[in-house]
Amino acid sequence: MTPSKENRLLALLPEEEFAAVQSHLEPTDTPRGFVIAEAGATIEYAYFPCSGVGSVINISPEGNRVEAGLFGRDGFAPTGAAIDAGISINEVAVQVPGFAYRLAQDKLADLMKTQPVFAGLLHRSTHVLAVQAGFTALSNAIHGIDERLARWILMCHDRIDGDKLALTHEFIAWMLAVRRPSVTTALHMLEGNHFIRSVRGLVIVRDRPGLEEFAADAYGKAEEEYERLIGPLKKTKR
């Protein structure tokens, strides 16, 4: 398989459109902490991950931060690039290191006009990320930290190979906008139920079906919308 087709949106393009897009793609490593887009800054590139996980982060005027969305090889970022928004309202940063292809904003805008399947996929991906952000807001309002953490682990697990997530307690607390002791307690609870194993800087998924059952209605609706409009997202249950 062509390396750039490890991104699911690019993999769905018909050959003629893929060739047109591929000629403008630039390979780039995306280490942890890499900033894809700065809040309030001009959008220069759209990134199409082949591996790794990124976060869309909302920042309040006083500097408070919370994760509003999560993406990987299932999508692209920043989504504002698809409508030539000019600037990114959010910060977009890498939380699990990986590799991506980037596409300059002016080239993307031209391709959106001439490649209809490409444009449609980017619009659908933008919609699905908005749906995910809406359900994140709902989960933050009605679910406890245990269910929210289970949902977040599942969402990360959907976007990686294998079962190991290189995530620290501090980083998880930051993403979920909770205190670190709350994350530690929640991880211990999930580990006590044998859903995961938590070691320093690493979360290992042991029982995905059990984790999904525990997360209950905190997880699944946005994933169903992705599958309805784009294709498979979730890992096969074991």
C-alpha positions, 0 to 999 in steps of 0.5 A: 500500500502507498504510505500516504494511504495509511490515512483513511481519508486518502485511502478512500480516494479514487485513483485519479483523485488520489494521484492529484492529491498525492503530488502535493503531499509532504511527509512529516514526523509528528512528535508528541507536543508538535503543534499542527495549528496555533489558536488564532494563527493563520492555517498554513497546512492541513495534516493527514495522519498515518499514525499517532493521535492529535487533540483539538484544544479549546482555550478560554480568554483566561488561558484555561484549556480543555480537549474538544476533539480527538483524531488520528489516521481517521481524519485530518486537521485543522478542519478549518482548512477545508473551508479556507477559514484563514485562521484556526480557532483552536489549538491542534497538537499531537498527543501520541507521536506518529507520522503524517502528510501535510498539504499546503492550504492554497493547494488544498483549496484548489483541490477542493474545487477540482476533486469532488470526492476529496472535498466530500470526504473532508466535509464529512470528516469535519462534520464527524469531528463536530459530532464528536465534540458535541458528545464530548460536551455531553459526556463532560456534563453527565458522566463521571471521571471513570466513564469519561476516562474509559471513553477517552481510552477507547477513542485513542485505542481506535486510532493506534496499532496495538494496545499500548498508549504512551500517556502520562497521568499528567497529560490525561488530567490536562486533556480531561480538565480534571486534577491528576489525583482524579485520573489516578483513582479512575485508572486504578478503578479501570485496572481493578476491573481488568479493563486496562493495565496502567504503568508509568507513562503507559496505559495498556488495553486488556479487555476492550469489550469490557471497557466499552460495556463500562463506558456505556453511552459515553462512547459510540454515537460519534463512532457510529456516525463516522462509520455511517458516513466514511467507513470502519473506525473501531477495532474488531472486538476480541 
